Amino acid sequence: MLVRRPGPGERDPVRAHRRRRAIELSLALAVPAALVLLWQLAADQRWIDSRIYPAPSTIAADGWQRAADGKLWPDVWATLKRVIAGYALGTAAGYLFGLLMGALRMVRAALEPLLDALYVVPKLALLPVFLNMFGLGEGPQIALVATTVFFFVWISTMAAVMGVAEGHREAGQVFGAGPWQMFRHVLLPASLPQVLVGMRVAAGVAVLVIVASEQIAANDGLGHLIFDSRTLFQNDVMFVGIVCVAVLGVVFSELVRFIGRRLTPWAPRDRGRPQS
């Protein structure tokens, strides 16, 4: 006779889940902290050239000083507003096209080859085109972010809508659902979790694109700060800009993830999460 005794996770799933989350959080903080300490040690012991790779303490002090003097915030705000504007435009257009092409076969047949061809074009290669269209200013930066985000959201939305189970569609038709009801009660809830995954990926890519664009054709922003400080050999300022970009990307991506979780309470969660 085989006797199986329940483990701690089965006897008290809530406590086991909290313990596991505490361990995961500790690991998530410990790994970057260890790397920063190693970097600091390497700079202090002169294992690396601190003129090229300033110590984290130097970077933190310089970043604090620039923030206190008000020199950092204009660049942060310039990058942030471009990302938000471009992300909003790209997400709206990508979702609309993805929904139409996923639901209507003829629309997909007409537009998919063209969009596939445009998708493989490096988005930074379009910056000169946008400069010719909108001139200098915010227009080219926002258009570049919007174009990049559009393709990520379009692909994920189209795939999500096409992946809705046929049984769900048939159930809606049996109950006499019209086009709006089919979208509201079948396509939207079934596809939204996967769409939000694409939106989260697009949020991180939007930050990458705007920083690269600001290094080429902008007079402010974090990308311009990084490139300009490197030209002047102000490597501590350069790393301040890099850290700000990393923080901005993480916060923006996690914000999209947080909103997605609130909009899709029916979506699958961590399997280790206790069931209520």
C-alpha positions in Angstrom: 0.0 0.0 0.0 1.3 3.4 -1.0 0.7 6.2 1.5 1.1 9.8 0.4 1.4 12.5 3.1 0.4 16.0 2.2 3.2 18.5 2.0 3.4 21.9 3.6 2.0 23.5 0.4 -1.1 21.3 0.5 -1.7 21.7 4.3 -1.4 25.5 4.3 -1.4 26.8 0.6 -1.7 30.5 1.7 1.4 30.4 3.9 3.4 28.4 1.4 2.5 30.9 -1.3 3.6 33.8 0.8 6.9 32.1 1.7 7.5 31.3 -2.0 6.8 34.9 -2.9 9.1 36.2 -0.2 11.9 33.9 -1.6 11.3 35.1 -5.1 11.4 38.8 -4.1 14.6 38.2 -2.1 16.2 36.6 -5.1 15.0 39.4 -7.4 16.6 42.0 -5.2 19.7 40.0 -4.2 21.0 39.4 -7.7 21.2 43.0 -8.9 22.4 44.1 -5.5 25.2 41.6 -5.7 26.2 42.9 -9.2 26.2 46.5 -8.0 28.4 45.6 -5.0 30.8 43.7 -7.3 30.9 46.7 -9.6 31.6 49.0 -6.6 34.4 46.7 -5.4 35.9 46.5 -8.8 36.0 50.3 -9.0 37.4 50.7 -5.5 40.1 48.1 -6.1 41.0 49.6 -9.5 40.2 46.4 -11.3 38.4 48.6 -13.8 39.1 52.1 -15.0 36.7 54.3 -13.0 37.0 57.1 -15.6 35.3 54.8 -18.1 33.1 52.8 -15.7 32.4 55.1 -12.7 31.5 53.4 -9.4 27.8 53.0 -8.6 28.3 55.4 -5.6 29.6 58.1 -8.0 26.7 57.5 -10.4 24.2 57.7 -7.6 25.7 60.9 -6.2 25.8 62.6 -9.6 22.2 61.5 -10.3 21.0 62.8 -7.0 22.7 66.1 -7.6 21.3 66.5 -11.1 17.8 65.7 -9.8 18.2 68.1 -6.9 19.4 70.9 -9.3 16.5 70.2 -11.7 18.8 69.3 -14.6 17.5 65.7 -14.9 13.8 66.1 -14.9 13.4 68.0 -18.3 15.1 65.1 -20.1 13.0 62.5 -18.2 9.8 64.4 -19.0 10.7 64.8 -22.7 11.3 61.1 -23.1 8.2 60.2 -21.1 5.8 62.3 -23.0 7.0 61.0 -26.3 6.7 57.4 -25.1 3.2 57.9 -23.8 1.9 59.7 -26.9 3.5 57.3 -29.3 2.4 54.3 -27.3 -1.2 55.4 -27.1 -1.4 56.1 -30.9 0.4 52.8 -31.8 -1.7 50.7 -29.4 -5.0 52.1 -30.7 -4.1 51.6 -34.3 -2.6 48.2 -33.8 -5.6 46.9 -31.8 -8.0 48.2 -34.5 -6.1 46.6 -37.4 -5.5 43.4 -35.5 -9.2 43.1 -34.6 -10.4 43.7 -38.1 -7.8 41.4 -39.7 -8.3 38.7 -37.1 -12.1 38.7 -37.5 -12.5 39.4 -41.3 -10.7 37.1 -43.7 -11.0 39.4 -46.7 -9.4 42.3 -44.7 -6.6 40.0 -43.6 -6.0 38.9 -47.2 -5.8 42.4 -48.4 -3.6 44.0 -45.8 -1.4 41.2 -44.3 1.2 41.0 -47.1 1.7 44.8 -47.0 2.0 44.9 -43.3 4.3 41.9 -43.2 6.7 43.7 -45.6 6.7 46.8 -43.5 7.2 44.9 -40.3 10.6 43.6 -41.3 11.9 47.1 -42.1 14.1 48.4 -39.2 12.0 51.1 -37.6 15.0 53.4 -37.1 15.4 53.4 -40.9 12.0 55.2 -41.1 13.2 58.1 -39.0 14.4 60.1 -42.0 11.0 59.5 -43.6 9.3 60.9 -40.6 11.7 63.9 -40.5 10.7 64.7 -44.0 7.0 64.4 -43.2 6.9 66.2 -39.8 10.1 68.2 -39.8 12.1 68.7 -36.6 10.3 68.5 -33.3 8.2 66.0 -31.5 6.4 64.6 -34.6 9.1 62.2 -35.9 9.8 60.9 -32.4 6.2 60.1 -31.6 5.6 58.7 -35.1 8.5 56.3 -34.7 7.3 55.0 -31.3 3.8 54.7 -32.6 4.9 52.7 -35.7 7.0 50.4 -33.6 4.2 49.8 -31.1 1.7 49.3 -33.8 3.3 46.2 -35.2 3.7 44.5 -31.9 0.1 45.1 -30.9 -1.2 44.3 -34.4 0.5 40.9 -34.5 -0.6 39.9 -31.0 -4.2 41.1 -31.5 -4.6 39.4 -34.8 -3.2 36.1 -33.5 -5.3 36.3 -30.4 -8.6 36.9 -32.3 -7.8 34.2 -34.8 -7.0 31.8 -31.9 -10.4 32.2 -30.3 -11.9 28.7 -30.0 -14.5 27.9 -32.7 -16.8 26.6 -30.0 -16.9 30.0 -28.4 -17.9 31.6 -31.7 -20.5 28.9 -32.4 -22.0 29.4 -28.9 -22.4 33.1 -29.6 -24.1 32.4 -32.9 -26.4 29.9 -31.3 -27.6 32.6 -28.9 -28.1 35.0 -31.7 -25.3 37.4 -30.9 -24.9 40.3 -33.3 -21.5 41.7 -34.4 -21.2 44.0 -31.3 -22.3 41.3 -28.9 -20.0 38.8 -30.5 -17.1 41.2 -30.0 -18.2 42.2 -26.5 -18.9 38.8 -25.0 -16.8 36.4 -27.1 -13.8 37.9 -29.0 -12.8 40.6 -26.4 -12.7 38.4 -23.3 -11.1 35.5 -25.1 -8.4 37.5 -26.8 -7.6 40.2 -24.4 -5.1 38.3 -22.2 -2.8 37.6 -25.2 -3.3 41.2 -26.5 -2.1 42.6 -23.2 1.0 40.4 -23.4 1.8 42.1 -26.8 1.1 45.5 -25.2 3.5 44.8 -22.4 6.3 43.8 -24.8 5.5 46.9 -26.9 5.9 49.1 -23.8 9.5 48.0 -23.3 10.3 48.3 -27.0 8.8 51.8 -27.1 11.4 53.0 -24.5 14.2 51.4 -26.5 13.2 53.0 -29.7 12.7 56.5 -28.3 16.1 56.4 -26.7 17.8 55.4 -29.9 15.8 58.0 -31.8 16.7 60.8 -29.4 20.4 60.0 -29.9 20.0 60.8 -33.6 17.4 63.6 -33.9 16.6 65.3 -30.7 17.9 68.2 -28.5 16.6 66.8 -25.3 15.5 63.5 -23.7 17.4 60.7 -22.0 18.7 59.4 -25.3 20.2 62.8 -26.1 21.6 63.0 -22.5 23.3 59.7 -22.9 24.8 60.4 -26.3 25.8 64.0 -25.5 27.5 63.1 -22.2 29.4 60.3 -23.9 30.7 62.8 -26.5 31.9 65.1 -23.7 33.4 62.1 -21.8 31.1 62.6 -18.9 30.6 58.9 -18.3 29.0 59.4 -14.9 26.3 61.4 -16.5 26.0 58.8 -19.2 25.3 56.1 -16.7 22.8 58.3 -14.9 20.8 58.4 -18.2 21.1 54.7 -18.7 19.8 54.0 -15.2 16.9 56.4 -15.8 16.1 54.6 -19.0 16.1 51.2 -17.2 13.9 52.4 -14.4 11.5 54.1 -16.9 11.3 50.9 -19.0 10.6 48.7 -16.0 8.0 51.0 -14.5 6.2 51.5 -17.8 6.1 47.8 -18.5 5.0 46.8 -15.0 2.3 49.5 -15.2 0.9 47.9 -18.4 1.1 44.5 -16.7 -0.8 45.8 -13.6 -3.5 47.4 -15.7 -3.8 44.1 -17.7 -4.3 42.1 -14.6 -7.1 44.3 -13.4 -8.8 44.2 -16.8 -8.5 40.4 -17.2 -9.3 38.8 -13.8 -10.2 35.6 -15.7 -6.8 35.2 -17.2 -4.5 32.4 -15.9 -2.3 33.4 -13.0 0.7 31.8 -11.3 0.0 28.1 -10.7 1.5 28.4 -7.3 -1.1 31.0 -6.3 -3.6 29.7 -3.7 -7.2 29.3 -4.9 -9.8 31.3 -3.1 
